[in-house]
Amino acid sequence: MALDARIRELGSRHQSLEQAIQDEMRRPYADDLKLRALKRQKLKLKEEIEALREKLH
């Protein structure tokens, strides 16, 4: 069940990145470069989660 634990860990990090994106977007002068970097990280995590889920099936 190591894959399950890894998926949960990545899911938690994915949620944290989503929160960081939302926080940055609420700022009056959001940093576009920071937003892009956060979104890129979030997408990479999503792709990794999906790849691991495919291995489970």
N, C-alpha and C positions, 0 to 999 in steps of 0.2 A: 504493500500500500504506500510505498514511498512516492509514487507518482501522484496519488491523491493529496498527500501532504504538500508536495511541491506546487500543485495546482492551487491549493488553498493559499499558500504563501504568495504566489504570484498574483492571485486574485486580490489579496489584501493590499499588495503594493500598487496594483492597478487602481483600486479604490482611493488610495492615498494620493496618487497622481491626479485622479479626477478632482479630488478636493482641492489640491494645489492649483489646478487649472481654474476651477471656479473662484477660488480666492483671488487669484491674479486678475481674472476678468472683472471682479467687483471693484478693483482699485480704479481710482479716477484716471490714472495714466498707466494703463497696463503695459508691461514690457513685451512687445511683440516677439522679440527673440527668445525670451524666456518661455513664452506661451508655446512657440513652435517647438522648442526643445522638450518641454513637458509632454506635448502631444505626440512627439516622435517616440519618446520613451514609453508612453502609454500604448501606442500602437505596437511597438516591439513586444511588450508584455502580452498584449492580446494575441498576437501571432504565436508566441511561445505557448500560451495557455491552450490555444486551439490545437497546436501540434501535439501537445501532451495528451489532450483529450482523445485525439485520434488514435494514439498508441493504446489507450485503454480499451478501445473497441475493436 
